[in-house]
């Protein structure tokens, strides 16, 4: 689930990079741009089609500050594909 979201994030980063490539090349250089494009596209393909993984860790001071499972992150859209949504939860300091 998270790896596909990260693949989508990498695709968006690449889209934004491409939209500003000329400015970035002026600030850095062509070699930097090619390297960054290879990194973004390569990582996206790894997350999307191969076995690259993403892990998230939730830390909290209180044991009951977050649910025991991450089921609350899953909802289905109309296509049936699972998406994660982070739900912020405010706790009172002890």
Helices and strands as residue ranges (DSSP letters): H 2-19, H 21-27, H 30-49, G 71-73, E 74-76, E 82-84
